[in-house]
């Protein structure tokens, strides 16, 4: 009996070290960035490997470091398609603080969908909506590509309120659900953790890219971590984590974060006397009815909004109807063309928000 048990243990050890060795060979022959137990750690290692190879910690040419939000768009961008103002917000128009007498303002905050990635300034729904609203209105778009809902809420509170908006629309792209769980995406970012019945801000002061880069160059941080870490165990834990993160349901950490962020947004806008709208932006899979987890997420958002008394606009029904009536006019581009809304999609979104504004007496 003891001999059998010893043989079994020996067999398990041989199998483990065999798999561990195979995993290390695969990593060495690949891009050299191993799996980690968390997505944030994987993203950080990938960022470090890329920038160590390039020999610099420079951001993407359209983005810049921000100590509060992690990153934001560069100020005063002026290309044929893309322009930002002196604050780094989309569009070349400057917006005074406080606003001029007699002016009404609608504030937009979100990620790349609300920012208007892939279209020219005048095609983005922020601009189209401003034209629809007409004289006496200003639309201020404080969105940034890649932001999660956590960064959007912080930007609204720390910068958006300074514009004294009358109305606020938060564009919740359903994949932002996963971003809220991360402390590192394009770069380090702040996030919220559940605490009691509320939220606790984690990583509110983001380190500079130069400081992090120097730590990797100096060896204080290492791509892949210490040599004695088990790549096989990291792979197993990482695979389970990815499976768990994709399972959206009431009680999941990801959903509880969204629910509490919705509540925080509702309370703050209510306290400031603003009309607020939580706009749910679907993926192509959601529109096609093939992304069950995001369909579940949209339903949970509707239930939470109703419970809070927060107004919600789901774009899915209008996009489906538009596709039915205009099958040759894409509302959103396929992933191979960069995704995001087409100019037709931006017009549709502007029309939906415009209807909401009119319904509120705007």
GUVEX-133689 format. One record per residue (C-alpha): chain; residue in three letters; residue number from 1; x, y, z. Coordinates in nm, 3 decimals, padded with zeros to 5 digits. Example, Ala and Ser with C-alpha at 12.3 -4.5 7.8 and 13.67 -1.06 7.14 Angstrom:
! residues 2
A,ALA,1,01.230,-00.450,00.780
A,SER,2,01.367,-00.106,00.714
This chain:
! residues 362
A,UNK,1,00.000,00.000,00.000
A,UNK,2,00.277,00.241,00.093
A,UNK,3,00.466,00.149,-00.224
A,UNK,4,00.157,00.226,-00.437
A,UNK,5,00.105,00.558,-00.264
A,UNK,6,00.471,00.646,-00.311
A,UNK,7,00.450,00.553,-00.680
A,UNK,8,00.138,00.764,-00.722
A,UNK,9,00.303,01.064,-00.558
A,UNK,10,00.614,01.019,-00.769
A,UNK,11,00.400,00.995,-01.083
A,UNK,12,00.216,01.317,-00.994
A,UNK,13,00.547,01.498,-00.934
A,UNK,14,00.693,01.375,-01.264
A,UNK,15,00.377,01.485,-01.449
A,UNK,16,00.377,01.824,-01.277
A,UNK,17,00.742,01.899,-01.353
A,UNK,18,00.696,01.771,-01.706
A,UNK,19,00.404,02.009,-01.762
A,UNK,20,00.597,02.287,-01.589
A,UNK,21,00.895,02.234,-01.819
A,UNK,22,00.672,02.222,-02.127
A,UNK,23,00.499,02.544,-02.022
A,UNK,24,00.833,02.722,-01.983
A,UNK,25,00.951,02.603,-02.326
A,UNK,26,00.627,02.727,-02.488
A,UNK,27,00.668,03.067,-02.319
A,UNK,28,01.032,03.092,-02.426
A,UNK,29,00.947,03.009,-02.787
A,UNK,30,00.649,03.247,-02.787
A,UNK,31,00.637,03.614,-02.688
A,UNK,32,00.806,03.550,-02.355
A,UNK,33,00.513,03.678,-02.149
A,UNK,34,00.365,03.402,-01.930
A,UNK,35,00.012,03.376,-01.801
A,UNK,36,-00.051,03.525,-01.457
A,UNK,37,-00.312,03.458,-01.193
A,UNK,38,-00.475,03.796,-01.266
A,UNK,39,-00.551,03.975,-01.591
A,UNK,40,-00.408,04.296,-01.448
A,UNK,41,-00.071,04.127,-01.392
A,UNK,42,-00.072,03.983,-01.745
A,UNK,43,-00.150,04.326,-01.889
A,UNK,44,00.132,04.483,-01.687
A,UNK,45,00.383,04.221,-01.803
A,UNK,46,00.277,04.268,-02.165
A,UNK,47,00.314,04.645,-02.130
A,UNK,48,00.657,04.603,-01.971
A,UNK,49,00.780,04.357,-02.235
A,UNK,50,00.666,04.584,-02.517
A,UNK,51,00.823,04.896,-02.370
A,UNK,52,01.146,04.722,-02.265
A,UNK,53,01.186,04.606,-02.623
A,UNK,54,01.120,04.960,-02.748
A,UNK,55,01.353,05.105,-02.483
A,UNK,56,01.106,05.372,-02.373
A,UNK,57,00.796,05.422,-02.159
A,UNK,58,00.620,05.649,-02.412
A,UNK,59,00.240,05.623,-02.437
A,UNK,60,00.040,05.583,-02.755
A,UNK,61,00.068,05.903,-02.959
A,UNK,62,-00.292,06.008,-02.884
A,UNK,63,-00.283,05.933,-02.509
A,UNK,64,-00.097,06.078,-02.213
A,UNK,65,-00.039,05.981,-01.851
A,UNK,66,-00.280,06.111,-01.588
A,UNK,67,-00.206,06.051,-01.217
A,UNK,68,-00.578,06.027,-01.126
A,UNK,69,-00.726,05.830,-01.414
A,UNK,70,-00.420,05.646,-01.548
A,UNK,71,-00.440,05.804,-01.892
A,UNK,72,-00.646,06.045,-02.100
A,UNK,73,-00.633,06.189,-02.450
A,UNK,74,-00.352,06.428,-02.528
A,UNK,75,-00.437,06.795,-02.530
A,UNK,76,-00.455,06.996,-02.854
A,UNK,77,-00.452,06.702,-03.093
A,UNK,78,-00.509,06.832,-03.443
A,UNK,79,-00.524,06.567,-03.713
A,UNK,80,-00.748,06.539,-04.017
A,UNK,81,-00.992,06.320,-03.822
A,UNK,82,-00.928,06.383,-03.455
A,UNK,83,-00.913,06.700,-03.250
A,UNK,84,-00.898,06.766,-02.875
A,UNK,85,-00.907,07.090,-02.679
A,UNK,86,-00.657,07.222,-02.426
A,UNK,87,-00.796,06.984,-02.160
A,UNK,88,-00.768,06.678,-02.384
A,UNK,89,-01.143,06.642,-02.438
A,UNK,90,-01.280,06.542,-02.778
A,UNK,91,-01.346,06.829,-03.019
A,UNK,92,-01.158,07.152,-03.059
A,UNK,93,-01.409,07.372,-02.875
A,UNK,94,-01.307,07.512,-02.537
A,UNK,95,-01.559,07.510,-02.252
A,UNK,96,-01.539,07.779,-01.986
A,UNK,97,-01.570,07.712,-01.615
A,UNK,98,-01.816,07.819,-01.497
A,UNK,99,-02.042,07.820,-01.800
A,UNK,100,-02.160,08.144,-01.952
A,UNK,101,-02.498,08.284,-01.842
A,UNK,102,-02.790,08.144,-02.041
A,UNK,103,-02.596,07.839,-02.163
A,UNK,104,-02.727,07.488,-02.100
A,UNK,105,-02.476,07.204,-02.093
A,UNK,106,-02.501,06.833,-02.153
A,UNK,107,-02.201,06.633,-02.031
A,UNK,108,-02.099,06.302,-02.190
A,UNK,109,-01.864,06.060,-02.019
A,UNK,110,-01.764,05.714,-02.135
A,UNK,111,-01.502,05.510,-02.318
A,UNK,112,-01.401,05.498,-02.685
A,UNK,113,-01.761,05.451,-02.803
A,UNK,114,-01.865,05.779,-02.643
A,UNK,115,-01.531,05.941,-02.731
A,UNK,116,-01.604,05.867,-03.096
A,UNK,117,-01.316,05.640,-03.197
A,UNK,118,-01.293,05.578,-03.569
A,UNK,119,-01.492,05.880,-03.691
A,UNK,120,-01.414,06.247,-03.753
A,UNK,121,-01.503,06.513,-03.498
A,UNK,122,-01.811,06.626,-03.687
A,UNK,123,-01.935,06.266,-03.720
A,UNK,124,-01.913,06.179,-03.350
A,UNK,125,-02.249,06.176,-03.172
A,UNK,126,-02.134,06.445,-02.928
A,UNK,127,-02.102,06.691,-03.219
A,UNK,128,-02.415,06.569,-03.399
A,UNK,129,-02.615,06.603,-03.076
A,UNK,130,-02.487,06.957,-03.028
A,UNK,131,-02.613,07.051,-03.373
A,UNK,132,-02.952,06.893,-03.297
A,UNK,133,-02.984,07.082,-02.968
A,UNK,134,-02.902,07.410,-03.138
A,UNK,135,-02.807,07.753,-03.003
A,UNK,136,-02.790,07.794,-02.630
A,UNK,137,-02.661,07.439,-02.573
A,UNK,138,-02.309,07.304,-02.530
A,UNK,139,-02.216,06.936,-02.535
A,UNK,140,-01.899,06.859,-02.338
A,UNK,141,-01.746,06.516,-02.404
A,UNK,142,-01.502,06.411,-02.128
A,UNK,143,-01.461,06.051,-02.248
A,UNK,144,-01.134,05.867,-02.313
A,UNK,145,-01.052,05.545,-02.502
A,UNK,146,-01.009,05.239,-02.283
A,UNK,147,-01.161,05.381,-01.965
A,UNK,148,-01.366,05.160,-01.736
A,UNK,149,-01.679,05.276,-01.555
A,UNK,150,-01.464,05.348,-01.249
A,UNK,151,-01.247,05.596,-01.440
A,UNK,152,-01.556,05.750,-01.599
A,UNK,153,-01.723,05.807,-01.262
A,UNK,154,-01.403,05.961,-01.122
A,UNK,155,-01.365,06.188,-01.426
A,UNK,156,-01.726,06.302,-01.387
A,UNK,157,-01.677,06.379,-01.019
A,UNK,158,-01.332,06.537,-01.041
A,UNK,159,-01.360,06.728,-01.369
A,UNK,160,-01.710,06.698,-01.514
A,UNK,161,-01.882,06.873,-01.225
A,UNK,162,-01.662,07.177,-01.286
A,UNK,163,-01.845,07.235,-01.615
A,UNK,164,-02.172,07.279,-01.424
A,UNK,165,-02.376,07.049,-01.653
A,UNK,166,-02.754,07.049,-01.655
A,UNK,167,-02.766,06.694,-01.791
A,UNK,168,-02.522,06.404,-01.775
A,UNK,169,-02.511,06.092,-01.993
A,UNK,170,-02.280,05.804,-01.899
A,UNK,171,-02.213,05.566,-02.188
A,UNK,172,-02.184,05.221,-02.032
A,UNK,173,-02.032,04.989,-02.294
A,UNK,174,-02.110,04.642,-02.165
A,UNK,175,-01.747,04.525,-02.190
A,UNK,176,-01.655,04.795,-01.937
A,UNK,177,-01.787,04.538,-01.688
A,UNK,178,-01.452,04.354,-01.710
A,UNK,179,-01.243,04.672,-01.702
A,UNK,180,-01.382,04.760,-01.361
A,UNK,181,-01.209,04.450,-01.219
A,UNK,182,-00.867,04.559,-01.343
A,UNK,183,-00.591,04.766,-01.186
A,UNK,184,-00.393,04.761,-01.514
A,UNK,185,-00.529,04.774,-01.869
A,UNK,186,-00.350,04.999,-02.120
A,UNK,187,-00.166,05.114,-01.810
A,UNK,188,-00.221,05.129,-01.435
A,UNK,189,-00.564,05.260,-01.346
A,UNK,190,-00.767,05.332,-01.033
A,UNK,191,-01.042,05.088,-00.946
A,UNK,192,-01.300,05.040,-00.675
A,UNK,193,-01.321,04.749,-00.433
A,UNK,194,-01.635,04.641,-00.252
A,UNK,195,-01.633,04.749,00.110
A,UNK,196,-01.936,04.695,00.333
A,UNK,197,-02.230,04.838,00.143
A,UNK,198,-02.013,05.086,-00.042
A,UNK,199,-01.696,05.126,-00.245
A,UNK,200,-01.331,05.188,-00.159
A,UNK,201,-01.098,05.351,-00.411
A,UNK,202,-00.782,05.149,-00.482
A,UNK,203,-00.481,05.292,-00.665
A,UNK,204,-00.605,05.649,-00.660
A,UNK,205,-00.253,05.781,-00.725
A,UNK,206,-00.117,05.617,-01.041
A,UNK,207,00.265,05.587,-01.073
A,UNK,208,00.434,05.747,-01.373
A,UNK,209,00.524,05.524,-01.670
A,UNK,210,00.887,05.632,-01.635
A,UNK,211,00.901,05.515,-01.272
A,UNK,212,00.747,05.176,-01.354
A,UNK,213,00.975,05.136,-01.658
A,UNK,214,01.282,05.209,-01.445
A,UNK,215,01.175,04.945,-01.193
A,UNK,216,01.164,04.683,-01.470
A,UNK,217,01.500,04.799,-01.608
A,UNK,218,01.649,04.786,-01.258
A,UNK,219,01.504,04.445,-01.177
A,UNK,220,01.271,04.552,-00.894
A,UNK,221,00.989,04.428,-01.116
A,UNK,222,01.026,04.133,-01.354
A,UNK,223,00.820,04.016,-01.650
A,UNK,224,00.686,03.680,-01.536
A,UNK,225,00.776,03.745,-01.174
A,UNK,226,01.035,03.537,-00.988
A,UNK,227,01.194,03.242,-01.167
A,UNK,228,01.060,02.996,-00.910
A,UNK,229,00.695,03.083,-00.978
A,UNK,230,00.510,02.787,-01.124
A,UNK,231,00.400,02.878,-01.477
A,UNK,232,00.172,02.576,-01.484
A,UNK,233,-00.011,02.674,-01.163
A,UNK,234,-00.038,03.034,-01.284
A,UNK,235,-00.190,02.906,-01.608
A,UNK,236,-00.447,02.694,-01.422
A,UNK,237,-00.547,02.973,-01.185
A,UNK,238,-00.558,03.225,-01.470
A,UNK,239,-00.782,03.000,-01.679
A,UNK,240,-01.024,02.956,-01.389
A,UNK,241,-01.022,03.331,-01.326
A,UNK,242,-01.110,03.404,-01.689
A,UNK,243,-01.397,03.158,-01.672
A,UNK,244,-01.525,03.311,-01.347
A,UNK,245,-01.500,03.669,-01.477
A,UNK,246,-01.712,03.580,-01.780
A,UNK,247,-01.993,03.446,-01.561
A,UNK,248,-02.212,03.753,-01.507
A,UNK,249,-02.484,03.714,-01.247
A,UNK,250,-02.632,03.888,-00.947
A,UNK,251,-02.383,03.848,-00.662
A,UNK,252,-02.075,03.834,-00.889
A,UNK,253,-01.808,04.085,-00.787
A,UNK,254,-01.813,04.242,-01.133
A,UNK,255,-02.186,04.300,-01.121
A,UNK,256,-02.179,04.431,-00.763
A,UNK,257,-01.922,04.688,-00.874
A,UNK,258,-02.143,04.803,-01.162
A,UNK,259,-02.451,04.817,-00.938
A,UNK,260,-02.273,05.030,-00.677
A,UNK,261,-02.121,05.256,-00.943
A,UNK,262,-02.472,05.312,-01.080
A,UNK,263,-02.587,05.401,-00.730
A,UNK,264,-02.294,05.638,-00.677
A,UNK,265,-02.364,05.808,-01.012
A,UNK,266,-02.734,05.839,-00.932
A,UNK,267,-02.674,05.986,-00.585
A,UNK,268,-02.415,06.239,-00.704
A,UNK,269,-02.617,06.365,-01.000
A,UNK,270,-02.927,06.382,-00.782
A,UNK,271,-02.743,06.581,-00.516
A,UNK,272,-02.627,06.827,-00.783
A,UNK,273,-02.979,06.861,-00.927
A,UNK,274,-02.882,06.721,-01.268
A,UNK,275,-03.083,06.507,-01.504
A,UNK,276,-02.887,06.185,-01.552
A,UNK,277,-02.902,05.903,-01.804
A,UNK,278,-02.729,05.562,-01.792
A,UNK,279,-02.689,05.463,-02.158
A,UNK,280,-02.620,05.094,-02.224
A,UNK,281,-02.405,05.043,-02.535
A,UNK,282,-02.418,04.685,-02.670
A,UNK,283,-02.165,04.473,-02.855
A,UNK,284,-02.236,04.332,-03.198
A,UNK,285,-02.291,03.994,-03.030
A,UNK,286,-02.555,04.144,-02.804
A,UNK,287,-02.741,04.288,-03.101
A,UNK,288,-02.724,03.950,-03.274
A,UNK,289,-02.853,03.782,-02.957
A,UNK,290,-02.548,03.560,-02.926
A,UNK,291,-02.376,03.708,-02.618
A,UNK,292,-02.583,03.568,-02.332
A,UNK,293,-02.367,03.717,-02.058
A,UNK,294,-02.401,04.070,-02.195
A,UNK,295,-02.774,04.025,-02.248
A,UNK,296,-02.788,03.924,-01.880
A,UNK,297,-02.580,04.230,-01.788
A,UNK,298,-02.811,04.466,-01.977
A,UNK,299,-03.109,04.314,-01.797
A,UNK,300,-02.942,04.357,-01.458
A,UNK,301,-02.869,04.722,-01.541
A,UNK,302,-03.235,04.780,-01.625
A,UNK,303,-03.344,04.625,-01.294
A,UNK,304,-03.091,04.829,-01.095
A,UNK,305,-03.187,05.151,-01.271
A,UNK,306,-03.554,05.091,-01.197
A,UNK,307,-03.477,05.020,-00.831
A,UNK,308,-03.271,05.341,-00.802
A,UNK,309,-03.500,05.562,-01.006
A,UNK,310,-03.214,05.624,-01.250
A,UNK,311,-03.317,05.677,-01.611
A,UNK,312,-03.171,05.420,-01.851
A,UNK,313,-03.148,05.408,-02.228
A,UNK,314,-03.065,05.078,-02.395
A,UNK,315,-02.946,05.126,-02.753
A,UNK,316,-03.000,04.761,-02.847
A,UNK,317,-03.365,04.782,-02.965
A,UNK,318,-03.300,05.085,-03.187
A,UNK,319,-02.988,04.929,-03.338
A,UNK,320,-03.176,04.605,-03.414
A,UNK,321,-03.461,04.800,-03.574
A,UNK,322,-03.219,05.015,-03.775
A,UNK,323,-03.040,04.705,-03.902
A,UNK,324,-03.374,04.554,-04.005
A,UNK,325,-03.479,04.864,-04.198
A,UNK,326,-03.135,04.949,-04.338
A,UNK,327,-02.940,04.623,-04.375
A,UNK,328,-02.682,04.787,-04.602
A,UNK,329,-02.598,05.064,-04.354
A,UNK,330,-02.378,04.940,-04.073
A,UNK,331,-02.448,05.094,-03.733
A,UNK,332,-02.125,04.952,-03.593
A,UNK,333,-01.816,04.832,-03.773
A,UNK,334,-01.704,04.468,-03.751
A,UNK,335,-01.403,04.397,-03.531
A,UNK,336,-01.170,04.353,-03.829
A,UNK,337,-01.244,04.715,-03.925
A,UNK,338,-01.175,04.846,-03.576
A,UNK,339,-01.521,04.805,-03.428
A,UNK,340,-01.705,05.106,-03.280
A,UNK,341,-01.994,05.301,-03.426
A,UNK,342,-02.000,05.407,-03.788
A,UNK,343,-02.119,05.760,-03.875
A,UNK,344,-02.468,05.609,-03.913
A,UNK,345,-02.438,05.462,-03.564
A,UNK,346,-02.338,05.798,-03.421
A,UNK,347,-02.640,05.964,-03.582
A,UNK,348,-02.864,05.700,-03.428
A,UNK,349,-02.717,05.755,-03.080
A,UNK,350,-02.749,06.133,-03.111
A,UNK,351,-03.114,06.096,-03.209
A,UNK,352,-03.184,05.876,-02.905
A,UNK,353,-03.022,06.118,-02.660
A,UNK,354,-03.196,06.411,-02.831
A,UNK,355,-03.533,06.246,-02.773
A,UNK,356,-03.447,06.204,-02.406
A,UNK,357,-03.348,06.570,-02.375
A,UNK,358,-03.673,06.682,-02.539
A,UNK,359,-03.871,06.454,-02.309
A,UNK,360,-03.703,06.625,-02.012
A,UNK,361,-03.817,06.962,-02.143
A,UNK,362,-03.489,07.057,-02.305
